[in-house]
């Protein structure tokens, strides 16, 4: 019961897309320039930034293109997915 009340008050964890978006903004990159640096289509980057799950391929490209740590990206993704699962469990 306490966990349910806490979950309703706490903000959900920010997934990796939040931090990728922030890094792109801090570097002053346009979406097309960022996609080019990462090595993906702009639509692929847009889908990821809009909430698509992190894939090993995307993590590798973010590591190479934006110097983002792969372990950190996947830890953030795991936290986001675990939060979704907890909310589903509480709803049923």
Phi, psi and omega in degrees: 000314179298319179299322179295318179293319178296317181298327180286340181265322183287146176285146178293152179296146178277128180283180183298330182300323179302315183284328175294314178303315181297318180295320178298315179297315181297329178277354180068032183270142171283160178302320181291321179293318179298315179300319179296317179297322182283331180092033178228166173292154178298325179293325178294315178297318180299317178299317179296314181293339179270000174123002177296148181296149177287130176254160176302323180295315180294319179300317179297320180290323177293325177296314182286316186279324184239007179057044179263141183286125183297315180299318179297316179302314181287329174296318178296319179295319180296318178298318180296315181292321178296321178297318177299316180297319179298319179294323177294319180295321180289331182284339183263000000 
